[in-house]
Amino acid sequence: MKIAIQGEPGSFSHEAALKLVPGAEILPCALSPEVFAALDEGAADAAAIPIENSLAGSVLDHFDLLLKHDVKVVRETLVRIRHNLIALAGAKIDEIDRVYSHPVALAQCRRFLAAHPRMRAIAFYDTAGSVKQLAETRDRREAAIASAAAARHYGAEILASGIEDDPENYTRFFLVRRAAEAETDPEATKMSVAFTLEHRPGSLVAALSALSAVGTNLTKIESRPVHGKPWEYIFYVDCLIGSSEEGARALKALDAHCGMVKELGRYREARGVEVE
């Protein structure tokens, strides 16, 4: 199976893709819309996308892309995000004056960077991409913040490991397939849904009460603006379901209160993650 990811080989998305589908072929893409385009056009069989980080919150653009494209979530997994200071072999930590990484990774390593004021943090498009740049520039005054896998992939060296501010740092990833090819897991325990509401008092309460009435346990809710319709919103929810029948009842309950309901996928809940 060929899986599209946003980012370079060695990224956390790469790690998630191989965790979701061991042995998969990875198709790196520069931007998230390119990931979904690869899926639409058949260049990839599936996509592995981050949807939520335990510290930084939701990856909001990915909710929009899930709604826009004819795809379904078929699986989820959790990845422990462990950041490392990575440089060329032979580089010394007290000689590093520029550190590149994705803005979220830099923000999650503020204490380490504050303790090394010589290092100037510079935002880059991708964690693994910042290590790839090191391999190309060959500048020992530069470093990157990325995964251990990225260091191995590009032949770089870890100068400091586990430099994130909070070790309870996890990202939830979805495996997404074209809707026509997505098979619903008969043992699915979780469902993701998008819906819109009429602009009237109590409409959200009524929709959520309807879900509660069928015994569905809501685990997440997110709102996103409707493009072209100021002050109107799309709501995204994740909920636990006891059976496929309960999922169908939950969708029917929402239909009675919502202008639009789209099931984004049913899958098994990711319950744990291996910690190094």
Secondary structure by P-SEA (a helix, b strand, c coil): cbbbbccccccaaaaaaaaaccbbbbbbbccaaaaaaaaaaccccbbbbbccccccccaaaaaaaaaaccbbbcccbbbbbbbbbcccccccccccccccccaaaaaaaaaaaaacccbbbbbcccaaaaaaaaaaaccccbbbbccaaaaaaaccccccccccccccbbbbbbbccccccccccccccbbbbbbccccccaaaaaaaaaaaaacccccbbbbbbccccccbbbbbbbbbbccaaaaaaaaaaaaacccccccccccccccccccc
